Amino acid sequence: MNEITVVETWWCILRCRSAETDTLTGELVTAGYRAWCPMFPVRFRPPNMRGHKTEWKPLLPGFVFLDADVIGKANKMRSQRRCKVFREFMFNSRHVRITDRELQPLREFAMSLNSNRKVIPSVFGPGQDAIVKEGPFKGLRARILEPGPNYSWVEIKQLKIQISTLLLSPVQA
């Protein structure tokens, strides 16, 4: 019988300038890497204008989470000056690695701050397989059709649906 094994994703923490957090995250995601930073809305009133505007700010300015499997490729991208400058976060002279399970409370907290649930989670590649972690499709294999930062189009048993990317885990066949 074919057994499906859920693979725990390990993340490394990148440190960058606070003002470049969302830019770095966008550059890494655009390059096809699984990177994210939690965001929250800030409502303000611009000078000499009526009404309010909402701007999205990083919850942890200066910190970006990157799939640890691609840190070498991201370092190469940085050395070629194709993205903002960053360095890997270290503690006691060691690189810090954390799991999806350890990041889940941060994701839940960030989502509780957001009425529109705008969090930039990990992004899957097209054609990649995943397992649905929660909901009516829990435990089923999904094939990623169109990945997105918040929601992805997937195919589950010949049914095409849009599902929150946070509900998906990568699998190893």
C-alpha positions as CSV (number, residue, x, y, z in Angstrom):
1,M,0.0,0.0,0.0
2,N,1.1,3.5,-0.7
3,E,1.6,5.5,2.5
4,I,1.5,9.2,2.6
5,T,4.1,10.9,4.9
6,V,3.5,14.5,5.9
7,V,6.9,16.3,5.8
8,E,7.6,18.9,8.5
9,T,8.9,22.1,6.9
10,W,11.9,23.6,8.6
11,W,12.2,27.4,8.4
12,C,15.1,29.7,8.9
13,I,14.8,33.3,10.1
14,L,16.2,36.0,7.9
15,R,17.1,39.4,9.4
16,C,16.9,42.6,7.2
17,R,16.3,46.3,7.6
18,S,12.9,46.9,9.2
19,A,11.7,49.0,6.3
20,E,12.6,46.3,3.8
21,T,10.7,43.4,5.4
22,D,7.7,43.2,3.0
23,T,9.9,44.0,0.0
24,L,12.3,41.2,0.8
25,T,9.4,38.8,1.4
26,G,7.9,39.8,-2.0
27,E,11.2,39.3,-3.8
28,L,11.7,35.8,-2.4
29,V,8.2,34.7,-3.1
30,T,8.4,36.1,-6.6
31,A,11.6,34.2,-7.2
32,G,9.6,31.0,-6.3
33,Y,10.9,30.5,-2.7
34,R,8.6,29.6,0.2
35,A,8.9,32.8,2.4
36,W,6.4,34.7,4.5
37,C,6.1,37.4,7.1
38,P,3.0,38.1,9.2
39,M,1.2,41.4,8.4
40,F,-1.4,43.5,10.2
41,P,-3.5,46.4,9.1
42,V,-2.8,50.0,10.3
43,R,-5.6,52.5,9.9
44,F,-4.7,56.1,9.6
45,R,-5.9,59.4,8.4
46,P,-3.7,61.0,5.7
47,P,-3.1,64.8,6.1
48,N,-5.5,67.1,4.2
49,M,-7.8,64.1,3.3
50,R,-11.2,62.9,4.4
51,G,-11.6,59.4,5.6
52,H,-9.1,56.8,6.6
53,K,-6.7,54.6,4.7
54,T,-5.4,51.1,5.7
55,E,-1.8,50.2,5.2
56,W,-0.4,46.7,5.8
57,K,2.7,46.6,8.1
58,P,4.9,43.6,9.1
59,L,4.1,42.3,12.6
60,L,7.8,41.5,13.1
61,P,9.7,44.2,11.2
62,G,13.1,43.0,10.1
63,F,12.3,39.3,10.2
64,V,11.3,37.0,7.3
65,F,10.7,33.3,7.5
66,L,12.2,31.2,4.6
67,D,12.0,27.5,3.9
68,A,15.4,26.2,5.2
69,D,15.8,23.9,2.1
70,V,16.4,26.9,-0.1
71,I,18.7,29.1,2.0
72,G,21.7,28.4,-0.2
73,K,19.8,29.6,-3.3
74,A,18.6,32.7,-1.5
75,N,22.1,33.5,-0.4
76,K,23.2,33.2,-4.0
77,M,20.4,35.5,-5.1
78,R,21.5,38.0,-2.4
79,S,25.2,37.8,-3.5
80,Q,24.1,38.6,-7.1
81,R,22.2,41.6,-5.7
82,R,18.9,40.4,-7.1
83,C,17.1,41.0,-3.7
84,K,17.4,43.1,-0.6
85,V,20.3,42.5,1.8
86,F,19.6,40.0,4.6
87,R,21.5,37.8,6.9
88,E,20.5,34.6,8.6
89,F,19.4,35.1,12.2
90,M,21.8,33.4,14.7
91,F,21.5,32.6,18.4
92,N,24.6,31.5,20.4
93,S,26.6,31.5,17.1
94,R,24.2,28.9,15.6
95,H,21.7,29.3,12.8
96,V,18.1,29.1,14.1
97,R,15.8,26.6,12.5
98,I,12.1,26.2,13.5
99,T,9.2,24.0,12.4
100,D,5.8,24.7,11.1
101,R,4.4,23.5,14.4
102,E,6.4,26.1,16.2
103,L,5.3,28.9,13.9
104,Q,1.6,28.0,14.1
105,P,0.9,30.2,17.2
106,L,2.5,33.2,15.4
107,R,0.3,32.5,12.3
108,E,-2.8,32.2,14.4
109,F,-2.0,35.4,16.3
110,A,-1.4,37.3,13.1
111,M,-4.6,36.1,11.6
112,S,-6.5,37.2,14.7
113,L,-5.3,40.7,14.1
114,N,-6.4,40.7,10.5
115,S,-10.1,41.1,9.6
116,N,-9.1,40.2,6.0
117,R,-6.7,37.5,7.1
118,K,-3.9,39.0,5.1
119,V,-0.9,36.9,6.1
120,I,1.9,35.9,3.7
121,P,2.4,32.2,4.4
122,S,4.5,29.7,2.6
123,V,3.8,29.4,-1.1
124,F,3.7,26.0,-3.0
125,G,4.8,25.6,-6.6
126,P,2.5,24.5,-9.4
127,G,2.2,20.7,-9.7
128,Q,3.4,20.1,-6.1
129,D,1.5,17.6,-4.0
130,A,0.2,18.5,-0.5
131,I,-2.0,17.1,2.2
132,V,-5.0,19.0,3.5
133,K,-4.5,19.5,7.3
134,E,-8.0,20.6,8.3
135,G,-11.6,20.9,7.2
136,P,-13.8,18.6,5.1
137,F,-10.9,17.5,2.9
138,K,-8.6,16.7,5.9
139,G,-6.1,14.0,5.1
140,L,-6.7,14.0,1.3
141,R,-3.9,14.6,-1.2
142,A,-4.1,17.8,-3.2
143,R,-2.3,18.8,-6.4
144,I,-1.4,22.5,-6.5
145,L,-2.7,24.1,-9.7
146,E,-2.3,27.9,-9.1
147,P,-0.4,28.8,-5.9
148,G,-1.1,32.0,-4.1
149,P,0.1,33.6,-0.9
150,N,-3.3,33.3,1.0
151,Y,-5.3,30.9,-1.2
152,S,-4.3,28.4,-3.8
153,W,-6.3,26.5,-6.5
154,V,-5.9,22.8,-5.9
155,E,-7.2,19.6,-7.4
156,I,-8.6,17.0,-5.0
157,K,-9.9,13.8,-6.5
158,Q,-10.7,15.6,-9.9
159,L,-12.4,18.4,-8.0
160,K,-10.9,21.9,-8.5
161,I,-11.3,24.2,-5.4
162,Q,-9.7,27.2,-3.9
163,I,-8.4,26.6,-0.4
164,S,-6.4,28.5,2.2
165,T,-2.7,27.8,1.8
166,L,-2.3,27.6,5.6
167,L,-4.4,24.3,5.4
168,L,-1.9,22.6,3.2
169,S,1.3,20.6,4.2
170,P,3.9,19.4,1.7
171,V,4.1,15.6,1.2
172,Q,6.9,13.2,0.4
173,A,5.8,10.3,-1.7
